[in-house]
């Protein structure tokens, strides 16, 4: 993060006072348990001057449970301070910074962040970033723009492994019936994986209790039998 970004994140460019320094230093301790307690302490006693450091730490923190606590700590701070810092971070060159900033935006849920959820993020080359973008987009999408979002998300059908595909299916299903036209169109796509994923997602939309693995296996059978009228890839 730039010095300008840190200054804005810490409120009027002020440095945290001496009493805050132990908690901020704890965020960089080599022990994950210490970092966890430090993030908890910062969230328990929020101060806008902490925001820059919290966002900065999200980009490099290796432990998922500590990152979750950092996100919680950020949600405890004023949105007027956290939102600008997070929006800058979604443009970071570091994949974890983008992913974690998106995740935190989904937890804050402020729709002023919607313009930052670009097609580039929704199709990011890093699976974790893309998955975070999909989840965040579903939370932030304004009323009336669900169909456009579904169209962009459908371009990612067939991508990645099971976890990535499940994340995309969940995002599409969360948008509701509006996704049916794009799913049906995708069932005739040239890409066999995309067709299979589209069939499975449509099944989940109609029967949420079916389970993703069952839906995928059933979709494979449908595609293999040529129910979509196309050759497999």
C-alpha positions as a printed Julia matrix, in Angstrom:
233×3 Matrix{Float64}:
   0.0     0.0     0.0
   1.24    3.49   -0.77
   2.13    6.03    1.88
  -0.83    8.09    0.74
  -3.14    5.1     1.2
  -1.76    4.42    4.65
  -2.19    8.02    5.66
  -5.8     8.06    4.58
  -6.44    4.7     6.25
  -5.06    5.99    9.56
  -7.2     9.11    9.63
  -5.81   12.51    8.75
  -2.34   10.96    8.36
  -1.9    10.62   12.13
   0.21    7.83   13.6
  -1.39    5.6    16.25
  -0.5     6.71   19.77
   1.95    4.82   21.94
  -0.8     2.91   23.69
  -1.88    1.37   20.4
   1.57    0.27   19.34
   1.66   -3.11   21.15
  -1.45   -4.29   19.3
  -0.16   -3.06   15.95
   3.22   -4.66   16.56
   1.46   -7.87   17.54
  -0.01   -8.08   14.05
   3.49   -8.79   12.75
   4.54  -11.26   15.45
   5.9   -14.57   14.23
   3.33  -16.48   16.29
  -0.12  -16.77   14.75
  -1.76  -16.87   18.2
  -0.27  -13.47   19.01
  -1.39  -12.04   15.67
  -4.89  -13.38   16.32
  -5.07  -11.72   19.74
  -3.73   -8.49   18.3
  -6.4    -8.42   15.59
  -9.05   -9.15   18.23
  -7.74   -6.29   20.38
  -7.79   -3.85   17.47
 -11.35   -4.82   16.58
 -12.49   -4.62   20.19
 -11.2    -1.07   20.52
 -11.53    0.3    16.96
  -9.6     3.38   15.94
  -9.6     4.76   12.37
  -5.82    5.07   12.62
  -5.6     1.25   12.69
  -7.28    0.74    9.32
  -4.22    1.22    7.13
  -2.26   -1.38    9.09
  -5.13   -3.87    9.12
  -5.56   -3.66    5.35
  -1.82   -3.9     4.84
  -1.65   -7.0     7.02
  -4.51   -8.7     5.17
  -2.35   -8.75    2.05
   0.4   -10.83    3.64
  -1.14  -12.77    6.56
  -0.59  -16.49    5.87
  -3.18  -17.94    8.28
  -6.83  -18.02    7.23
  -8.2   -17.76   10.77
  -6.09  -14.66   11.42
  -7.24  -13.12    8.13
 -10.82  -13.71    9.23
 -10.12  -11.84   12.45
  -8.5    -9.01   10.51
 -11.64   -8.78    8.38
 -13.79   -8.73   11.51
 -11.62   -5.95   12.94
 -12.06   -3.91    9.76
 -15.84   -4.3     9.9
 -15.73   -2.73   13.35
 -14.32    0.52   11.94
 -16.23    3.33   10.21
 -17.13    2.5     6.62
 -16.1     6.03    5.64
 -12.52    5.01    6.46
 -12.44    1.32    5.51
 -14.22    1.59    2.15
 -11.68    3.85    0.4
  -8.77    1.74    1.69
 -10.36   -1.51    0.52
 -11.29   -0.1    -2.88
  -7.67    0.84   -3.46
  -6.64   -2.65   -2.43
  -8.78   -4.47   -5.0
  -6.46   -3.01   -7.61
  -3.33   -4.38   -5.93
  -0.83   -6.46   -7.88
  -0.8    -8.94   -4.99
  -3.49  -11.62   -5.41
  -4.06  -12.1    -1.68
  -4.56   -8.37   -1.24
  -7.26   -8.36   -3.91
  -8.93  -11.48   -2.57
  -8.99  -10.37    1.05
 -10.16   -6.86    0.21
 -13.04   -8.32   -1.8
 -13.9   -10.7     1.03
 -13.98   -7.8     3.5
 -16.16   -5.73    1.17
 -18.64   -8.61    1.09
 -18.78   -8.59    4.88
 -19.27   -4.81    5.02
 -21.97   -5.03    2.35
 -21.9    -1.37    1.31
 -23.2    -1.16   -2.27
 -21.11    1.92   -2.98
 -18.36   -0.63   -3.63
 -20.27   -2.19   -6.54
 -18.51   -0.21   -9.33
 -15.21   -1.72   -8.19
 -16.42   -5.25   -8.98
 -15.23   -5.21  -12.55
 -15.32   -7.87  -15.26
 -11.54   -8.12  -14.81
 -11.98   -9.12  -11.17
 -14.82  -11.52  -11.96
 -12.51  -13.28  -14.43
  -9.28  -12.78  -12.47
  -6.59  -15.31  -13.34
  -6.19  -16.25   -9.67
  -8.96  -18.62   -8.57
  -9.12  -17.27   -5.02
  -9.52  -13.71   -6.27
 -12.2   -14.75   -8.75
 -14.09  -16.73   -6.1
 -14.01  -13.76   -3.73
 -15.2   -11.49   -6.53
 -18.12  -13.81   -7.33
 -19.26  -13.95   -3.7
 -18.88  -10.2    -3.26
 -20.69   -9.4    -6.5
 -23.74  -11.38   -5.39
 -23.84   -9.42   -2.13
 -23.39   -5.99   -3.71
 -25.24   -6.23   -7.04
 -27.87   -3.49   -7.28
 -31.48   -4.43   -7.92
 -32.07   -4.79  -11.63
 -28.48   -5.64  -12.52
 -28.6    -9.32  -11.6
 -29.07  -10.44  -15.21
 -25.97   -8.58  -16.38
 -23.96  -10.08  -13.54
 -25.23  -13.57  -14.41
 -24.07  -13.09  -18.0
 -20.55  -12.25  -16.86
 -20.44  -15.07  -14.32
 -21.56  -17.57  -16.97
 -18.37  -16.87  -18.93
 -16.52  -18.63  -16.1
 -18.49  -21.89  -16.27
 -16.23  -24.92  -16.43
 -13.33  -23.11  -14.84
 -11.02  -24.7   -12.27
 -11.49  -27.6    -9.88
 -14.45  -28.65   -7.79
 -14.14  -25.9    -5.16
 -13.93  -23.17   -7.78
 -16.85  -24.59   -9.73
 -18.91  -24.96   -6.57
 -18.24  -21.31   -5.68
 -19.44  -20.18   -9.09
 -22.54  -22.37   -8.94
 -23.41  -20.99   -5.51
 -23.02  -17.44   -6.78
 -25.26  -18.1    -9.78
 -27.88  -19.92   -7.71
 -27.92  -17.02   -5.23
 -29.03  -14.72   -8.05
 -32.18  -16.8    -8.52
 -34.32  -17.51  -11.59
 -32.75  -14.63  -13.52
 -29.79  -16.92  -14.3
 -31.83  -19.52  -16.2
 -31.48  -17.95  -19.68
 -27.68  -17.75  -19.42
 -27.44  -21.27  -18.02
 -29.58  -22.66  -20.81
 -27.44  -20.84  -23.37
 -24.31  -22.28  -21.76
 -25.64  -25.83  -22.12
 -25.0   -25.48  -25.87
 -21.49  -24.04  -25.47
 -18.64  -25.65  -27.46
 -16.75  -26.34  -24.23
 -17.8   -29.65  -22.67
 -16.76  -28.58  -19.16
 -18.82  -25.4   -19.44
 -21.84  -27.39  -20.63
 -21.52  -29.86  -17.78
 -21.12  -27.08  -15.23
 -24.16  -25.25  -16.63
 -26.35  -28.36  -16.39
 -25.16  -28.99  -12.82
 -25.82  -25.4   -11.77
 -29.31  -25.48  -13.27
 -30.0   -28.67  -11.32
 -28.84  -27.0    -8.09
 -31.05  -24.01   -8.79
 -34.08  -26.27   -9.13
 -33.1   -28.65   -6.32
 -30.75  -27.0    -3.78
 -30.68  -30.18   -1.72
 -29.28  -32.27   -4.57
 -25.66  -31.62   -3.65
 -22.97  -30.42   -6.03
 -21.24  -33.76   -6.58
 -24.53  -35.43   -7.44
 -25.46  -32.56   -9.77
 -22.08  -32.75  -11.54
 -22.27  -36.52  -12.02
 -25.78  -36.25  -13.37
 -24.72  -33.43  -15.7
 -21.84  -35.54  -16.98
 -24.29  -38.27  -17.91
 -26.54  -35.8   -19.69
 -23.64  -34.4   -21.71
 -22.24  -37.86  -22.45
 -25.6   -39.0   -23.79
 -25.65  -36.04  -26.13
 -28.77  -34.52  -24.6
 -27.42  -31.12  -25.56
 -26.93  -32.21  -29.17
 -23.21  -31.53  -29.28
 -20.01  -33.47  -29.44
 -17.89  -33.54  -26.25
 -14.66  -31.64  -26.23
